[in-house]
């Protein structure tokens, strides 16, 4: 009485080339988002990692550094994965090379 009957309709004939084009057009926003994500997030992060690695590889004895924990110190001994840092007169700590976040200009620690 209040509900009308629904009748099935036949599907229209699909065009042979239109289906492929519509699927490519539906994937276009996803591809554009991936390209933007690469240039906005992934590429700058890779560049930053590369700069950090070259800075760590260039460390030398006597360099003044800042660590990830906030300590300022002078490199006193270098190893393959570790380095010794003098943070005060007579106080040396051993830490991983990756904990170095910045190399200070010579003479900045007094």
MMTF fields as JSON, N, C-alpha, C and O atoms, coordinates in Angstrom:
{
  "mmtfVersion": "1.0.0",
  "mmtfProducer": "UNKNOWN",
  "numBonds": 439,
  "numAtoms": 440,
  "numGroups": 110,
  "numChains": 1,
  "numModels": 1,
  "chainsPerModel": [1],
  "groupsPerChain": [110],
  "chainIdList": ["A"],
  "bondAtomList": [4, 2, 8, 6, 12, 10, 16, 14, 20, 18, 24, 22, 28, 26, 32, 30, 36, 34, 40, 38, 44, 42, 48, 46, 52, 50, 56, 54, 60, 58, 64, 62, 68, 66, 72, 70, 76, 74, 80, 78, 84, 82, 88, 86, 92, 90, 96, 94, 100, 98, 104, 102, 108, 106, 112, 110, 116, 114, 120, 118, 124, 122, 128, 126, 132, 130, 136, 134, 140, 138, 144, 142, 148, 146, 152, 150, 156, 154, 160, 158, 164, 162, 168, 166, 172, 170, 176, 174, 180, 178, 184, 182, 188, 186, 192, 190, 196, 194, 200, 198, 204, 202, 208, 206, 212, 210, 216, 214, 220, 218, 224, 222, 228, 226, 232, 230, 236, 234, 240, 238, 244, 242, 248, 246, 252, 250, 256, 254, 260, 258, 264, 262, 268, 266, 272, 270, 276, 274, 280, 278, 284, 282, 288, 286, 292, 290, 296, 294, 300, 298, 304, 302, 308, 306, 312, 310, 316, 314, 320, 318, 324, 322, 328, 326, 332, 330, 336, 334, 340, 338, 344, 342, 348, 346, 352, 350, 356, 354, 360, 358, 364, 362, 368, 366, 372, 370, 376, 374, 380, 378, 384, 382, 388, 386, 392, 390, 396, 394, 400, 398, 404, 402, 408, 406, 412, 410, 416, 414, 420, 418, 424, 422, 428, 426, 432, 430, 436, 434],
  "bondOrderList": [1, 1, 1, 1, 1, 1, 1, 1, 1, 1, 1, 1, 1, 1, 1, 1, 1, 1, 1, 1, 1, 1, 1, 1, 1, 1, 1, 1, 1, 1, 1, 1, 1, 1, 1, 1, 1, 1, 1, 1, 1, 1, 1, 1, 1, 1, 1, 1, 1, 1, 1, 1, 1, 1, 1, 1, 1, 1, 1, 1, 1, 1, 1, 1, 1, 1, 1, 1, 1, 1, 1, 1, 1, 1, 1, 1, 1, 1, 1, 1, 1, 1, 1, 1, 1, 1, 1, 1, 1, 1, 1, 1, 1, 1, 1, 1, 1, 1, 1, 1, 1, 1, 1, 1, 1, 1, 1, 1, 1],
  "groupList": [{"groupName": "UNK", "atomNameList": ["N", "CA", "C", "O"], "elementList": ["N", "C", "C", "O"], "formalChargeList": [0, 0, 0, 0], "bondAtomList": [1, 0, 2, 1, 3, 2], "bondOrderList": [1, 1, 2], "singleLetterCode": "X", "chemCompType": "L-PEPTIDE LINKING"}],
  "groupTypeList": [0, 0, 0, 0, 0, 0, 0, 0, 0, 0, 0, 0, 0, 0, 0, 0, 0, 0, 0, 0, 0, 0, 0, 0, 0, 0, 0, 0, 0, 0, 0, 0, 0, 0, 0, 0, 0, 0, 0, 0, 0, 0, 0, 0, 0, 0, 0, 0, 0, 0, 0, 0, 0, 0, 0, 0, 0, 0, 0, 0, 0, 0, 0, 0, 0, 0, 0, 0, 0, 0, 0, 0, 0, 0, 0, 0, 0, 0, 0, 0, 0, 0, 0, 0, 0, 0, 0, 0, 0, 0, 0, 0, 0, 0, 0, 0, 0, 0, 0, 0, 0, 0, 0, 0, 0, 0, 0, 0, 0, 0],
  "groupIdList": [1, 2, 3, 4, 5, 6, 7, 8, 9, 10, 11, 12, 13, 14, 15, 16, 17, 18, 19, 20, 21, 22, 23, 24, 25, 26, 27, 28, 29, 30, 31, 32, 33, 34, 35, 36, 37, 38, 39, 40, 41, 42, 43, 44, 45, 46, 47, 48, 49, 50, 51, 52, 53, 54, 55, 56, 57, 58, 59, 60, 61, 62, 63, 64, 65, 66, 67, 68, 69, 70, 71, 72, 73, 74, 75, 76, 77, 78, 79, 80, 81, 82, 83, 84, 85, 86, 87, 88, 89, 90, 91, 92, 93, 94, 95, 96, 97, 98, 99, 100, 101, 102, 103, 104, 105, 106, 107, 108, 109, 110],
  "secStructList": [7, 7, 1, 7, 7, 7, 7, 7, 7, 7, 7, 7, 7, 7, 7, 6, 6, 2, 2, 2, 2, 2, 2, 2, 2, 2, 2, 2, 2, 2, 2, 2, 2, 2, 2, 2, 2, 0, 0, 0, 0, 0, 2, 2, 2, 2, 2, 2, 2, 2, 2, 2, 2, 2, 2, 2, 2, 6, 7, 7, 6, 6, 7, 3, 3, 3, 3, 6, 6, 1, 7, 3, 3, 3, 3, 3, 3, 3, 7, 1, 1, 3, 3, 3, 3, 3, 3, 3, 6, 6, 3, 3, 3, 3, 3, 3, 4, 4, 4, 3, 3, 3, 3, 3, 7, 6, 6, 7, 7, 7],
  "xCoordList": [0.811, 0.0, 0.877, 0.738, 1.774, 2.654, 3.974, 4.671, 4.305, 5.572, 5.288, 4.467, 5.999, 5.788, 6.714, 7.759, 6.347, 7.146, 8.353, 8.27, 9.502, 10.727, 10.979, 10.881, 11.3, 11.561, 13.021, 13.568, 13.636, 15.041, 15.143, 14.298, 16.201, 16.43, 17.625, 18.501, 17.657, 18.813, 19.967, 19.767, 21.176, 22.369, 22.644, 22.48, 23.07, 23.4, 24.662, 25.503, 24.778, 25.933, 27.185, 27.192, 28.249, 29.497, 30.333, 30.454, 30.906, 31.789, 33.132, 33.544, 33.802, 35.032, 36.179, 36.898, 36.392, 37.507, 37.157, 38.059, 35.926, 35.51, 35.755, 36.005, 35.689, 35.882, 37.327, 37.565, 38.276, 39.687, 40.007, 40.742, 39.469, 39.718, 39.123, 39.747, 37.955, 37.341, 38.117, 38.209, 38.679, 39.464, 40.78, 41.248, 41.379, 42.6, 42.311, 43.109, 41.185, 40.82, 40.5, 40.728, 39.981, 39.689, 40.973, 40.989, 42.043, 43.316, 44.203, 45.188, 43.873, 44.686, 44.835, 45.953, 43.797, 43.991, 44.921, 45.705, 44.831, 45.713, 47.171, 48.058, 47.418, 48.781, 49.306, 50.468, 48.472, 48.882, 49.206, 50.168, 48.423, 48.707, 50.041, 50.787, 50.349, 51.611, 52.797, 53.826, 52.665, 53.734, 53.955, 55.097, 52.887, 53.003, 53.626, 54.474, 53.221, 53.782, 55.283, 56.044, 55.708, 57.128, 57.916, 58.939, 57.449, 58.201, 58.089, 58.977, 57.024, 56.842, 57.437, 57.951, 57.381, 57.825, 59.021, 59.993, 58.975, 59.991, 61.32, 62.355, 61.32, 62.571, 63.332, 64.544, 62.682, 63.428, 63.997, 65.085, 63.258, 63.75, 64.991, 65.939, 64.99, 66.166, 67.363, 68.492, 67.127, 68.207, 68.783, 69.999, 67.921, 68.358, 69.176, 70.188, 68.757, 69.497, 70.873, 71.851, 70.956, 72.231, 73.186, 74.372, 72.68, 73.517, 74.011, 75.162, 73.141, 73.526, 74.613, 75.553, 74.495, 75.498, 76.845, 77.877, 76.861, 78.136, 78.745, 79.968, 77.915, 78.427, 79.054, 80.125, 78.403, 78.927, 80.213, 81.148, 80.262, 81.475, 82.65, 83.804, 82.374, 83.44, 83.903, 84.753, 83.366, 83.796, 85.28, 85.804, 85.943, 87.367, 87.636, 86.819, 88.779, 89.166, 89.312, 89.936, 88.731, 88.792, 87.572, 87.438, 86.667, 85.438, 84.535, 84.426, 83.896, 82.933, 81.547, 81.156, 80.808, 79.538, 78.411, 78.639, 77.182, 75.983, 75.363, 75.224, 74.986, 74.402, 72.879, 72.302, 72.247, 70.784, 70.243, 69.104, 71.042, 70.619, 70.821, 70.427, 71.436, 71.631, 72.999, 73.26, 73.884, 75.225, 76.09, 76.014, 76.912, 77.928, 79.256, 79.522, 80.083, 81.361, 82.328, 82.012, 83.532, 84.6, 84.957, 85.144, 85.049, 85.384, 86.828, 87.743, 87.02, 88.368, 88.9, 90.114, 88.013, 88.448, 87.365, 86.176, 87.773, 86.82, 86.95, 88.052, 85.81, 85.765, 84.868, 84.422, 84.604, 83.753, 82.309, 81.739, 81.718, 80.326, 80.162, 79.082, 81.246, 81.179, 82.247, 83.211, 82.056, 83.065, 83.049, 82.03, 84.19, 84.295, 84.219, 84.87, 83.405, 83.194, 83.537, 83.061, 84.369, 84.696, 83.686, 83.663, 82.833, 81.773, 82.168, 81.534, 83.205, 83.76, 85.211, 85.627, 85.976, 87.371, 87.442, 86.963, 88.042, 88.199, 86.972, 87.005, 85.897, 84.676, 84.461, 84.169, 84.618, 84.429, 83.285, 83.139, 82.477, 81.395, 81.56, 82.075, 81.109, 81.141, 79.72, 78.788, 79.555, 78.216, 78.293, 79.367, 77.14, 77.061, 77.269, 76.93, 77.825, 78.044, 76.72, 76.648, 75.673, 74.385, 73.741, 72.784, 74.248, 73.693, 74.143, 73.619, 75.103, 75.579, 74.58, 74.267, 74.08, 73.109, 73.67, 73.115, 74.779, 75.324, 76.803, 77.228, 77.571, 78.979, 79.075, 78.679, 79.607, 79.719, 80.987, 81.941, 81.024, 82.261, 83.329, 83.019, 84.57, 85.693, 85.666, 85.442, 85.898, 85.967, 84.633, 84.587, 83.543, 82.24, 82.016, 81.192, 82.739, 82.645, 83.785, 84.953, 83.456, 84.508, 84.202, 84.945],
  "yCoordList": [-1.164, 0.0, 1.259, 2.101, 1.398, 2.558, 2.305, 3.244, 1.041, 0.694, 0.292, -0.583, 0.965, 0.632, -0.51, -0.712, -1.22, -2.353, -1.847, -0.864, -2.534, -2.183, -3.23, -4.431, -2.762, -3.674, -3.544, -2.442, -4.671, -4.667, -4.101, -4.352, -3.33, -2.768, -3.463, -3.959, -3.498, -4.097, -3.11, -1.9, -3.64, -2.794, -2.278, -3.007, -1.0, -0.471, -1.156, -1.613, -1.217, -1.855, -1.035, 0.181, -1.7, -1.017, -0.801, -1.68, 0.394, 0.692, 0.02, -0.088, -0.42, -1.193, -0.341, -0.816, 0.872, 1.704, 2.585, 3.018, 2.855, 3.75, 3.17, 3.917, 1.856, 1.218, 1.373, 1.653, 1.196, 1.339, 2.79, 3.053, 3.706, 5.12, 5.548, 6.319, 5.073, 5.449, 4.865, 5.51, 3.659, 3.089, 3.847, 4.012, 4.308, 5.104, 6.463, 6.969, 7.047, 8.342, 8.218, 9.157, 7.082, 6.905, 6.689, 6.961, 6.208, 6.004, 7.244, 7.311, 8.211, 9.42, 10.196, 10.61, 10.417, 11.137, 10.392, 11.014, 9.073, 8.284, 8.425, 8.569, 8.386, 8.559, 9.963, 10.124, 10.966, 12.34, 12.516, 13.204, 11.908, 12.001, 11.339, 11.846, 10.219, 9.53, 10.364, 10.407, 11.025, 11.887, 13.072, 13.416, 13.69, 14.819, 14.366, 15.067, 13.21, 12.66, 12.439, 12.718, 11.943, 11.708, 13.017, 13.092, 14.035, 15.29, 16.121, 16.927, 15.947, 16.751, 16.086, 16.779, 14.749, 14.086, 13.158, 13.257, 12.278, 11.228, 11.787, 11.497, 12.566, 13.087, 13.998, 13.832, 14.958, 15.774, 14.956, 15.253, 13.925, 13.098, 12.315, 12.182, 11.805, 11.089, 12.031, 11.635, 13.262, 14.243, 14.566, 14.678, 14.714, 15.007, 13.847, 14.077, 12.615, 11.449, 11.379, 11.024, 11.71, 11.678, 12.729, 12.452, 13.936, 14.988, 14.586, 14.849, 13.947, 13.511, 12.444, 12.459, 11.528, 10.47, 11.05, 10.616, 12.017, 12.621, 13.41, 13.443, 14.052, 14.768, 13.797, 14.072, 12.672, 11.687, 11.055, 10.816, 10.789, 10.199, 11.171, 10.741, 12.473, 13.484, 13.891, 14.772, 13.269, 13.613, 13.327, 12.337, 14.212, 14.042, 14.341, 14.962, 13.897, 14.145, 15.653, 16.341, 16.162, 17.587, 18.361, 19.535, 17.741, 18.426, 18.656, 17.802, 19.8, 20.114, 19.787, 20.232, 18.998, 18.45, 18.676, 18.985, 18.511, 18.477, 17.105, 16.656, 16.434, 15.096, 15.181, 16.233, 14.049, 13.991, 14.215, 14.655, 13.92, 14.142, 15.57, 15.917, 16.409, 17.802, 18.107, 19.248, 17.117, 17.353, 18.035, 17.73, 18.959, 19.572, 18.977, 18.853, 18.613, 18.024, 18.054, 18.494, 17.566, 17.526, 16.061, 15.293, 15.679, 14.303, 14.038, 14.753, 12.981, 12.664, 11.385, 11.196, 10.504, 9.238, 8.752, 8.843, 8.237, 7.763, 6.257, 5.709, 5.602, 4.191, 4.025, 5.009, 2.773, 2.537, 2.962, 3.728, 2.47, 2.806, 3.7, 4.235, 3.861, 4.631, 5.713, 5.673, 6.672, 7.705, 8.11, 8.005, 8.569, 9.083, 10.596, 11.239, 11.151, 12.588, 13.09, 12.554, 14.126, 14.757, 15.868, 16.866, 15.673, 16.651, 17.635, 18.679, 17.312, 18.211, 17.792, 16.75, 18.58, 18.232, 16.902, 16.786, 15.909, 14.6, 13.713, 12.602, 14.151, 13.344, 12.981, 13.83, 11.676, 11.184, 10.193, 9.374, 10.27, 9.305, 8.682, 9.302, 7.444, 6.755, 6.701, 6.368, 7.024, 7.034, 6.605, 6.543, 6.316, 5.941, 7.17, 8.289, 6.945, 8.057, 8.689, 9.898, 7.873, 8.393, 9.355, 10.045, 9.417, 10.328, 11.763, 12.675, 11.98, 13.337, 13.998, 13.465, 15.167, 15.846, 17.105, 17.601, 17.635, 18.87, 18.971, 18.607, 19.467, 19.788, 21.298, 22.035, 21.747, 23.185, 23.746, 23.0, 25.044, 25.665, 25.596, 25.586, 25.55, 25.472, 26.669, 27.8, 26.414, 27.475, 27.927, 28.91, 27.245, 27.681, 27.24, 27.821, 26.222, 25.802, 26.445, 26.295, 27.141, 27.775, 27.512, 27.946],
  "zCoordList": [0.0, 0.0, 0.0, -0.887, 0.978, 0.994, 0.262, -0.123, 0.078, -0.558, -1.997, -2.273, -2.914, -4.311, -4.71, -4.093, -5.694, -6.166, -6.919, -7.656, -6.73, -7.428, -8.492, -8.241, -9.669, -10.767, -11.187, -11.24, -11.483, -11.902, -13.302, -14.161, -13.512, -14.827, -15.447, -14.739, -16.734, -17.403, -17.388, -17.495, -17.253, -17.221, -18.618, -19.596, -18.722, -20.04, -20.574, -19.801, -21.849, -22.475, -22.177, -22.367, -21.709, -21.359, -22.608, -23.462, -22.69, -23.815, -23.548, -22.393, -24.567, -24.381, -23.842, -22.962, -24.31, -23.865, -22.678, -21.962, -22.449, -21.376, -19.997, -19.051, -19.864, -18.572, -18.096, -16.921, -18.984, -18.638, -18.286, -17.335, -19.035, -18.779, -17.438, -16.709, -17.11, -15.832, -14.655, -13.611, -14.791, -13.692, -13.515, -12.389, -14.611, -14.5, -13.873, -13.084, -14.22, -13.654, -12.156, -11.392, -11.747, -10.318, -9.516, -8.315, -10.142, -9.444, -9.47, -8.735, -10.294, -10.425, -9.114, -8.808, -8.332, -7.058, -6.094, -5.377, -6.081, -5.218, -5.655, -4.813, -6.932, -7.439, -7.153, -6.782, -7.319, -7.026, -5.545, -5.204, -4.667, -3.237, -2.903, -2.065, -3.542, -3.301, -3.768, -3.094, -4.911, -5.42, -4.485, -4.182, -4.032, -3.105, -1.791, -1.239, -1.283, -0.054, -0.2, 0.726, -1.347, -1.58, -1.514, -0.834, -2.21, -2.27, -0.995, -0.714, -0.22, 0.985, 2.219, 3.097, 2.308, 3.528, 3.335, 4.083, 2.372, 2.262, 1.782, 2.381, 0.735, 0.169, 1.135, 1.27, 1.82, 2.778, 3.947, 4.441, 4.388, 5.469, 5.036, 5.81, 3.82, 3.31, 3.192, 3.479, 2.777, 2.664, 4.037, 4.191, 5.027, 6.385, 6.953, 7.615, 6.708, 7.173, 6.526, 7.185, 5.254, 4.546, 5.112, 5.291, 5.397, 5.983, 7.37, 7.72, 8.165, 9.509, 9.431, 10.227, 8.49, 8.331, 7.923, 8.435, 7.015, 6.613, 7.766, 7.903, 8.605, 9.765, 10.76, 11.302, 11.002, 11.951, 11.422, 12.187, 10.136, 9.548, 9.578, 9.585, 9.596, 9.573, 10.965, 11.092, 12.01, 13.37, 13.548, 13.038, 14.28, 14.55, 16.014, 16.694, 16.486, 17.863, 18.074, 17.266, 19.166, 19.464, 19.018, 19.365, 18.254, 17.838, 19.038, 19.917, 19.068, 20.113, 19.584, 18.504, 20.368, 19.884, 20.883, 22.053, 20.383, 21.21, 20.995, 19.857, 22.09, 21.987, 22.023, 22.3, 21.738, 21.763, 23.167, 23.325, 24.191, 25.565, 26.036, 27.149, 25.194, 25.539, 26.112, 26.492, 26.186, 26.71, 25.666, 24.476, 26.132, 25.292, 25.729, 26.924, 24.771, 25.133, 23.986, 22.881, 24.278, 23.29, 23.037, 23.981, 21.774, 21.413, 21.817, 21.41, 22.64, 23.096, 22.47, 22.391, 22.026, 21.439, 20.489, 20.798, 19.335, 18.327, 18.138, 18.138, 17.977, 17.623, 16.405, 15.815, 16.031, 14.86, 15.12, 14.343, 16.206, 16.492, 17.703, 17.948, 18.466, 19.713, 19.731, 18.967, 20.612, 20.824, 22.289, 22.971, 22.752, 24.119, 24.056, 23.232, 24.949, 24.982, 26.378, 27.378, 26.431, 27.704, 27.933, 27.214, 28.968, 29.228, 30.324, 30.479, 31.079, 32.096, 32.298, 31.792, 33.021, 33.268, 34.016, 35.143, 33.379, 33.995, 33.929, 34.458, 33.305, 33.197, 31.734, 30.892, 31.461, 30.096, 30.069, 30.976, 29.032, 28.834, 27.456, 26.526, 27.354, 26.071, 25.534, 26.266, 24.266, 23.667, 22.208, 21.61, 21.666, 20.259, 19.385, 19.771, 18.214, 17.272, 16.856, 16.638, 16.746, 16.278, 17.269, 16.916, 18.515, 19.515, 19.299, 19.938, 18.412, 18.119, 17.18, 16.115, 17.586, 16.728, 16.086, 15.106, 16.637, 16.067, 16.408, 17.505, 15.463, 15.701, 15.823, 14.92, 16.952, 17.222, 16.609, 16.386, 16.329, 15.854, 16.947, 18.138, 16.525, 17.476, 18.414, 17.982, 19.712, 20.686, 21.241, 21.981, 20.911, 21.431, 22.868, 23.574, 23.306, 24.72, 25.503, 25.144, 26.543, 27.37, 28.801, 29.681]
}
